[in-house]
Amino acid sequence: MSDDIYEIGVTEVETPSGNKIRVYDKERCICDIIRSKGRMNPEQVKRSLKQYIQSKVQNVAKISDYAKKMGITEKVWN
């Protein structure tokens, strides 16, 4: 993974034990799933996308921005 996209979607969360860790947000994970779907189990891809679409919090603008930066815009919208 190139350095210019490595930091896209990184956020900091607190673990149950109080430690702060850096993780990717949901939108970055969706983009990674779409980018790598050829190497993943098709049922898992379908389930992950369905769960995101059904979630109460969605940010399509963020997915679009990440997809543009990652060079996968066409994959995301097809």
N, CA, C and O atoms as CSV, one atom per row, in Angstrom:
chain,resi,resn,atom,element,x,y,z
A,1,MET,N,N,0.853,-1.169,0.000
A,1,MET,CA,C,0.000,0.000,0.000
A,1,MET,C,C,0.900,1.233,0.000
A,1,MET,O,O,1.870,1.310,0.754
A,2,SER,N,N,0.564,2.183,-0.848
A,2,SER,CA,C,1.383,3.380,-0.928
A,2,SER,C,C,1.153,4.281,0.281
A,2,SER,O,O,0.078,4.285,0.881
A,3,ASP,N,N,2.179,5.035,0.619
A,3,ASP,CA,C,2.116,5.905,1.795
A,3,ASP,C,C,1.028,6.966,1.690
A,3,ASP,O,O,0.470,7.380,2.706
A,4,ASP,N,N,0.718,7.414,0.463
A,4,ASP,CA,C,-0.270,8.478,0.314
A,4,ASP,C,C,-1.692,8.043,0.643
A,4,ASP,O,O,-2.531,8.889,0.950
A,5,ILE,N,N,-1.983,6.757,0.587
A,5,ILE,CA,C,-3.326,6.310,0.974
A,5,ILE,C,C,-3.344,5.577,2.314
A,5,ILE,O,O,-4.415,5.236,2.814
A,6,TYR,N,N,-2.207,5.338,2.883
A,6,TYR,CA,C,-2.126,4.594,4.148
A,6,TYR,C,C,-2.903,5.287,5.264
A,6,TYR,O,O,-3.564,4.617,6.058
A,7,GLU,N,N,-2.837,6.603,5.337
A,7,GLU,CA,C,-3.463,7.348,6.433
A,7,GLU,C,C,-4.933,7.693,6.189
A,7,GLU,O,O,-5.596,8.216,7.084
A,8,ILE,N,N,-5.449,7.409,5.000
A,8,ILE,CA,C,-6.845,7.738,4.710
A,8,ILE,C,C,-7.769,6.937,5.631
A,8,ILE,O,O,-7.683,5.711,5.693
A,9,GLY,N,N,-8.647,7.637,6.338
A,9,GLY,CA,C,-9.636,6.982,7.183
A,9,GLY,C,C,-9.141,6.538,8.543
A,9,GLY,O,O,-9.860,5.843,9.262
A,10,VAL,N,N,-7.928,6.922,8.913
A,10,VAL,CA,C,-7.409,6.528,10.228
A,10,VAL,C,C,-8.078,7.381,11.301
A,10,VAL,O,O,-8.171,8.602,11.181
A,11,THR,N,N,-8.531,6.721,12.330
A,11,THR,CA,C,-9.135,7.406,13.465
A,11,THR,C,C,-8.625,6.759,14.747
A,11,THR,O,O,-8.042,5.675,14.711
A,12,GLU,N,N,-8.838,7.405,15.847
A,12,GLU,CA,C,-8.366,6.874,17.129
A,12,GLU,C,C,-9.570,6.523,17.984
A,12,GLU,O,O,-10.496,7.321,18.130
A,13,VAL,N,N,-9.550,5.317,18.551
A,13,VAL,CA,C,-10.619,4.869,19.449
A,13,VAL,C,C,-10.005,4.372,20.748
A,13,VAL,O,O,-8.814,4.071,20.826
A,14,GLU,N,N,-10.840,4.298,21.744
A,14,GLU,CA,C,-10.383,3.810,23.044
A,14,GLU,C,C,-10.881,2.386,23.245
A,14,GLU,O,O,-12.058,2.094,23.030
A,15,THR,N,N,-9.979,1.505,23.658
A,15,THR,CA,C,-10.343,0.117,23.927
A,15,THR,C,C,-11.089,0.042,25.258
A,15,THR,O,O,-11.055,0.997,26.034
A,16,PRO,N,N,-11.755,-1.070,25.531
A,16,PRO,CA,C,-12.448,-1.217,26.818
A,16,PRO,C,C,-11.507,-1.047,28.022
A,16,PRO,O,O,-11.949,-0.662,29.105
A,17,SER,N,N,-10.219,-1.333,27.833
A,17,SER,CA,C,-9.281,-1.184,28.946
A,17,SER,C,C,-8.683,0.221,29.020
A,17,SER,O,O,-7.815,0.484,29.852
A,18,GLY,N,N,-9.150,1.127,28.147
A,18,GLY,CA,C,-8.729,2.522,28.224
A,18,GLY,C,C,-7.545,2.913,27.351
A,18,GLY,O,O,-7.101,4.061,27.389
A,19,ASN,N,N,-7.028,1.973,26.566
A,19,ASN,CA,C,-5.914,2.295,25.676
A,19,ASN,C,C,-6.431,2.916,24.398
A,19,ASN,O,O,-7.491,2.533,23.904
A,20,LYS,N,N,-5.695,3.870,23.859
A,20,LYS,CA,C,-6.070,4.476,22.592
A,20,LYS,C,C,-5.319,3.774,21.471
A,20,LYS,O,O,-4.103,3.594,21.529
A,21,ILE,N,N,-6.082,3.377,20.438
A,21,ILE,CA,C,-5.478,2.703,19.291
A,21,ILE,C,C,-5.964,3.372,18.006
A,21,ILE,O,O,-7.031,3.984,17.969
A,22,ARG,N,N,-5.156,3.241,16.961
A,22,ARG,CA,C,-5.517,3.786,15.654
A,22,ARG,C,C,-6.137,2.674,14.814
A,22,ARG,O,O,-5.594,1.575,14.702
A,23,VAL,N,N,-7.290,2.990,14.229
A,23,VAL,CA,C,-8.015,2.029,13.389
A,23,VAL,C,C,-8.533,2.757,12.154
A,23,VAL,O,O,-8.560,3.987,12.109
A,24,TYR,N,N,-8.940,1.983,11.159
A,24,TYR,CA,C,-9.605,2.565,9.999
A,24,TYR,C,C,-11.090,2.683,10.284
A,24,TYR,O,O,-11.673,1.811,10.929
A,25,ASP,N,N,-11.707,3.763,9.804
A,25,ASP,CA,C,-13.149,3.925,9.975
A,25,ASP,C,C,-13.914,2.993,9.030
A,25,ASP,O,O,-13.326,2.359,8.154
A,26,LYS,N,N,-15.235,2.923,9.223
A,26,LYS,CA,C,-16.065,1.994,8.436
A,26,LYS,C,C,-15.971,2.263,6.943
A,26,LYS,O,O,-15.925,1.331,6.141
A,27,GLU,N,N,-15.943,3.528,6.573
A,27,GLU,CA,C,-15.912,3.875,5.156
A,27,GLU,C,C,-14.614,3.425,4.503
A,27,GLU,O,O,-14.626,2.977,3.356
A,28,ARG,N,N,-13.505,3.535,5.207
A,28,ARG,CA,C,-12.231,3.056,4.662
A,28,ARG,C,C,-12.279,1.536,4.512
A,28,ARG,O,O,-11.797,0.990,3.520
A,29,CYS,N,N,-12.855,0.865,5.491
A,29,CYS,CA,C,-12.964,-0.595,5.412
A,29,CYS,C,C,-13.814,-1.015,4.215
A,29,CYS,O,O,-13.484,-1.981,3.528
A,30,ILE,N,N,-14.896,-0.301,3.966
A,30,ILE,CA,C,-15.739,-0.609,2.810
A,30,ILE,C,C,-14.938,-0.439,1.524
A,30,ILE,O,O,-15.017,-1.279,0.628
A,31,CYS,N,N,-14.171,0.639,1.429
A,31,CYS,CA,C,-13.344,0.861,0.238
A,31,CYS,C,C,-12.307,-0.251,0.084
A,31,CYS,O,O,-12.069,-0.721,-1.029
A,32,ASP,N,N,-11.696,-0.673,1.177
A,32,ASP,CA,C,-10.715,-1.764,1.119
A,32,ASP,C,C,-11.369,-3.070,0.668
A,32,ASP,O,O,-10.781,-3.834,-0.098
A,33,ILE,N,N,-12.577,-3.317,1.142
A,33,ILE,CA,C,-13.299,-4.533,0.737
A,33,ILE,C,C,-13.586,-4.496,-0.755
A,33,ILE,O,O,-13.376,-5.483,-1.461
A,34,ILE,N,N,-14.063,-3.365,-1.227
A,34,ILE,CA,C,-14.365,-3.235,-2.655
A,34,ILE,C,C,-13.091,-3.363,-3.485
A,34,ILE,O,O,-13.090,-4.020,-4.526
A,35,ARG,N,N,-12.019,-2.743,-3.032
A,35,ARG,CA,C,-10.744,-2.790,-3.761
A,35,ARG,C,C,-10.205,-4.209,-3.847
A,35,ARG,O,O,-9.595,-4.580,-4.850
A,36,SER,N,N,-10.423,-5.006,-2.809
A,36,SER,CA,C,-9.849,-6.348,-2.729
A,36,SER,C,C,-10.870,-7.457,-2.951
A,36,SER,O,O,-10.577,-8.620,-2.670
A,37,LYS,N,N,-12.058,-7.129,-3.447
A,37,LYS,CA,C,-13.124,-8.138,-3.506
A,37,LYS,C,C,-12.786,-9.344,-4.366
A,37,LYS,O,O,-13.360,-10.414,-4.163
A,38,GLY,N,N,-11.875,-9.208,-5.316
A,38,GLY,CA,C,-11.471,-10.340,-6.137
A,38,GLY,C,C,-10.678,-11.382,-5.361
A,38,GLY,O,O,-10.573,-12.531,-5.791
A,39,ARG,N,N,-10.119,-10.987,-4.218
A,39,ARG,CA,C,-9.323,-11.899,-3.391
A,39,ARG,C,C,-10.067,-12.341,-2.128
A,39,ARG,O,O,-9.507,-13.013,-1.262
A,40,MET,N,N,-11.341,-11.946,-2.044
A,40,MET,CA,C,-12.118,-12.250,-0.850
A,40,MET,C,C,-13.270,-13.188,-1.185
A,40,MET,O,O,-13.644,-13.346,-2.347
A,41,ASN,N,N,-13.817,-13.797,-0.159
A,41,ASN,CA,C,-14.989,-14.646,-0.297
A,41,ASN,C,C,-16.159,-13.768,-0.731
A,41,ASN,O,O,-16.497,-12.813,-0.031
A,42,PRO,N,N,-16.784,-14.067,-1.869
A,42,PRO,CA,C,-17.886,-13.234,-2.370
A,42,PRO,C,C,-19.032,-13.067,-1.368
A,42,PRO,O,O,-19.645,-12.002,-1.303
A,43,GLU,N,N,-19.318,-14.096,-0.601
A,43,GLU,CA,C,-20.391,-13.996,0.393
A,43,GLU,C,C,-20.026,-13.025,1.507
A,43,GLU,O,O,-20.885,-12.296,2.001
A,44,GLN,N,N,-18.764,-13.011,1.905
A,44,GLN,CA,C,-18.329,-12.074,2.945
A,44,GLN,C,C,-18.391,-10.639,2.435
A,44,GLN,O,O,-18.784,-9.733,3.169
A,45,VAL,N,N,-18.002,-10.432,1.180
A,45,VAL,CA,C,-18.082,-9.097,0.576
A,45,VAL,C,C,-19.535,-8.630,0.581
A,45,VAL,O,O,-19.836,-7.518,1.014
A,46,LYS,N,N,-20.423,-9.481,0.103
A,46,LYS,CA,C,-21.851,-9.156,0.038
A,46,LYS,C,C,-22.412,-8.842,1.428
A,46,LYS,O,O,-23.154,-7.875,1.602
A,47,ARG,N,N,-22.057,-9.651,2.395
A,47,ARG,CA,C,-22.547,-9.457,3.769
A,47,ARG,C,C,-22.034,-8.144,4.365
A,47,ARG,O,O,-22.784,-7.425,5.026
A,48,SER,N,N,-20.756,-7.832,4.132
A,48,SER,CA,C,-20.175,-6.595,4.665
A,48,SER,C,C,-20.832,-5.363,4.060
A,48,SER,O,O,-21.153,-4.412,4.773
A,49,LEU,N,N,-21.031,-5.381,2.752
A,49,LEU,CA,C,-21.665,-4.243,2.086
A,49,LEU,C,C,-23.119,-4.091,2.542
A,49,LEU,O,O,-23.591,-2.976,2.762
A,50,LYS,N,N,-23.817,-5.202,2.680
A,50,LYS,CA,C,-25.210,-5.173,3.124
A,50,LYS,C,C,-25.322,-4.605,4.537
A,50,LYS,O,O,-26.216,-3.804,4.814
A,51,GLN,N,N,-24.422,-5.014,5.429
A,51,GLN,CA,C,-24.444,-4.508,6.804
A,51,GLN,C,C,-24.177,-3.008,6.841
A,51,GLN,O,O,-24.799,-2.285,7.619
A,52,TYR,N,N,-23.259,-2.539,6.009
A,52,TYR,CA,C,-22.980,-1.108,5.982
A,52,TYR,C,C,-24.200,-0.343,5.471
A,52,TYR,O,O,-24.580,0.677,6.047
A,53,ILE,N,N,-24.808,-0.828,4.403
A,53,ILE,CA,C,-25.976,-0.154,3.826
A,53,ILE,C,C,-27.136,-0.118,4.824
A,53,ILE,O,O,-27.885,0.858,4.871
A,54,GLN,N,N,-27.283,-1.164,5.607
A,54,GLN,CA,C,-28.368,-1.228,6.582
A,54,GLN,C,C,-28.056,-0.495,7.891
A,54,GLN,O,O,-28.945,-0.317,8.723
A,55,SER,N,N,-26.813,-0.074,8.077
A,55,SER,CA,C,-26.459,0.616,9.325
A,55,SER,C,C,-27.117,1.992,9.379
A,55,SER,O,O,-27.430,2.581,8.345
A,56,LYS,N,N,-27.318,2.487,10.571
A,56,LYS,CA,C,-27.961,3.785,10.756
A,56,LYS,C,C,-27.050,4.937,10.370
A,56,LYS,O,O,-27.531,6.010,10.006
A,57,VAL,N,N,-25.747,4.731,10.445
A,57,VAL,CA,C,-24.797,5.789,10.133
A,57,VAL,C,C,-24.024,5.412,8.871
A,57,VAL,O,O,-23.227,4.474,8.866
A,58,GLN,N,N,-24.277,6.159,7.811
A,58,GLN,CA,C,-23.584,5.959,6.540
A,58,GLN,C,C,-23.049,7.311,6.086
A,58,GLN,O,O,-23.661,8.349,6.337
A,59,ASN,N,N,-21.912,7.287,5.422
A,59,ASN,CA,C,-21.350,8.526,4.913
A,59,ASN,C,C,-20.875,8.285,3.480
A,59,ASN,O,O,-19.705,7.988,3.238
A,60,VAL,N,N,-21.796,8.417,2.552
A,60,VAL,CA,C,-21.503,8.161,1.146
A,60,VAL,C,C,-20.488,9.168,0.609
A,60,VAL,O,O,-19.653,8.826,-0.229
A,61,ALA,N,N,-20.561,10.399,1.087
A,61,ALA,CA,C,-19.601,11.426,0.646
A,61,ALA,C,C,-18.177,11.032,1.036
A,61,ALA,O,O,-17.235,11.248,0.273
A,62,LYS,N,N,-18.028,10.462,2.214
A,62,LYS,CA,C,-16.699,10.031,2.669
A,62,LYS,C,C,-16.201,8.857,1.840
A,62,LYS,O,O,-15.024,8.805,1.481
A,63,ILE,N,N,-17.087,7.914,1.534
A,63,ILE,CA,C,-16.709,6.785,0.679
A,63,ILE,C,C,-16.270,7.299,-0.687
A,63,ILE,O,O,-15.265,6.844,-1.233
A,64,SER,N,N,-17.016,8.236,-1.229
A,64,SER,CA,C,-16.680,8.809,-2.529
A,64,SER,C,C,-15.311,9.491,-2.495
A,64,SER,O,O,-14.509,9.328,-3.415
A,65,ASP,N,N,-15.051,10.244,-1.446
A,65,ASP,CA,C,-13.758,10.932,-1.290
A,65,ASP,C,C,-12.620,9.920,-1.174
A,65,ASP,O,O,-11.591,10.063,-1.836
A,66,TYR,N,N,-12.798,8.905,-0.342
A,66,TYR,CA,C,-11.766,7.878,-0.174
A,66,TYR,C,C,-11.526,7.134,-1.481
A,66,TYR,O,O,-10.383,6.869,-1.852
A,67,ALA,N,N,-12.614,6.797,-2.182
A,67,ALA,CA,C,-12.491,6.061,-3.446
A,67,ALA,C,C,-11.686,6.874,-4.460
A,67,ALA,O,O,-10.849,6.329,-5.179
A,68,LYS,N,N,-11.941,8.158,-4.511
A,68,LYS,CA,C,-11.205,9.031,-5.428
A,68,LYS,C,C,-9.716,9.028,-5.087
A,68,LYS,O,O,-8.874,8.892,-5.975
A,69,LYS,N,N,-9.393,9.178,-3.807
A,69,LYS,CA,C,-7.997,9.208,-3.358
A,69,LYS,C,C,-7.299,7.861,-3.574
A,69,LYS,O,O,-6.094,7.808,-3.819
A,70,MET,N,N,-8.072,6.776,-3.480
A,70,MET,CA,C,-7.509,5.432,-3.623
A,70,MET,C,C,-7.519,4.945,-5.071
A,70,MET,O,O,-6.987,3.877,-5.371
A,71,GLY,N,N,-8.120,5.724,-5.967
A,71,GLY,CA,C,-8.161,5.348,-7.375
A,71,GLY,C,C,-9.114,4.208,-7.686
A,71,GLY,O,O,-8.880,3.437,-8.617
A,72,ILE,N,N,-10.185,4.096,-6.915
A,72,ILE,CA,C,-11.142,2.999,-7.121
A,72,ILE,C,C,-12.567,3.511,-7.334
A,72,ILE,O,O,-13.530,2.782,-7.097
A,73,THR,N,N,-12.700,4.733,-7.768
A,73,THR,CA,C,-14.032,5.332,-7.924
A,73,THR,C,C,-14.938,4.479,-8.800
A,73,THR,O,O,-16.097,4.251,-8.451
A,74,GLU,N,N,-14.434,4.011,-9.917
A,74,GLU,CA,C,-15.250,3.201,-10.826
A,74,GLU,C,C,-15.706,1.906,-10.168
A,74,GLU,O,O,-16.851,1.490,-10.347
A,75,LYS,N,N,-14.820,1.262,-9.406
A,75,LYS,CA,C,-15.187,0.022,-8.716
A,75,LYS,C,C,-16.284,0.269,-7.679
A,75,LYS,O,O,-17.186,-0.551,-7.514
A,76,VAL,N,N,-16.201,1.391,-6.992
A,76,VAL,CA,C,-17.166,1.686,-5.934
A,76,VAL,C,C,-18.554,1.901,-6.505
A,76,VAL,O,O,-19.536,1.432,-5.929
A,77,TRP,N,N,-18.656,2.598,-7.621
A,77,TRP,CA,C,-19.970,2.948,-8.154
A,77,TRP,C,C,-20.499,1.950,-9.178
A,77,TRP,O,O,-21.582,2.164,-9.722
A,78,ASN,N,N,-19.778,0.873,-9.457
A,78,ASN,CA,C,-20.271,-0.162,-10.373
A,78,ASN,C,C,-20.628,-1.426,-9.650
A,78,ASN,O,O,-21.059,-2.394,-10.277
